[in-house]
Amino acid sequence: MWRFNNLHGGVYCLDVRGLKPSLLQLLRLFLFLSTFGFVAFASDKPRDAHSAEAAFEEIRIASYNLKNYLIMDRLVDGNWRRQYPKPEVEKESIQAILLKVQPDILVIQEIGGQAFLNELSDDLSRQGLDYPYAILMQGSDPIRQTALLSRIKPRYTKKHDDLNYRYFDGMETVKRGLLEVGFVHGIPFTLFSLHLKSRFSRDKRDPFSAQWRLKEAEACRNRIIERVDDKKINHYCIIGDFNDNPNSTVMRRFYKRGDRIIGQQLLAEDSRGETWTYLYAKERVYSTVDGFVLSPELLSYVENDSAAIWDQPKSEIGSDHRLVYFDLRVPK
């Protein structure tokens, strides 16, 4: 029974004297479970934050225009060289950036072909960054091509080199094509890689190649919609060098078609909060032309504040474009 006990500060205490042995054993068991059982039951609660994080992993996806990683006439150390490869100091700068950023999937623009893609992959591998999967997109432009390097095995690849459109009085083809690569890693997702026409133009009817670029954008956009609908692709990213600013007519082609939402641009920033990705040195013009447009479904998997532009010192040595990247957070 309970008794008032002045020896314990004037509190009621349980007097076990006179209890039968069986009742005393039950009481001891109750007290044991009350003390130690709580710890056991507490361990059955949902996993803590650290354990929850262990159930997810990040996939880093990057886009990088390498600026003429090929053989061409170029100025090297103040001297004009004919049919000269990309200088080693520029290659080393590109490699150093990639070794720092460590993309799991790297989408490339302005690579000169398979031999140059193999060279880049081999150089990175010797320094500890292995890309076992390399895909080259060969469009009708034989000089500046696009490619993809990946540490993750692709589920499938489709090369769209048949994107035709009317340009003034004739028919043209999207010069660098559209590379489609699907993955399954935590979630299924697809990358649509492109490199639209630059602003250089020889046609007075089309200053800055605005119409050319717009037609390429529409051809790529329409094919992407066809593929998304046909293959029921929910998680996708349109990635590359669009050669136009985020609010341009060209870029709006990838956001909507009529009432249909296609994607949303994921705008990256550098350490100073600046968003430019390309410097036209001749006129000192900075513009945002490289990046990503994500489907609403894939956008929900993007790690918060992960979209970034690499801007560390000397990063301009290798290219007039800056590497852009973001992280997906997917279940293991």
URNORKA-V512785 format. One record per helix or strand. SS is the DSSP state (2 for helix, 1 for strand). FROM is the first residue (numbers start at 1). LEN is the number of residues. Records with the same first field share a line. If there is no record, write none. Layout:
SS->FROM-LEN + FROM-LEN
This chain:
1->2-4 + 11-4 + 56-14 + 72-5 + 79-6 + 105-7 + 133-5 + 145-6 + 156-5 + 164-4 + 170-4 + 178-7 + 188-8 + 236-6 + 256-2 + 260-2 + 264-3 + 269-1 + 278-3 + 285-3 + 290-5 + 302-1 + 308-2 + 321-1 + 324-8
2->6-3 + 21-22 + 49-6 + 88-14 + 114-13 + 207-25 + 249-4 + 296-4
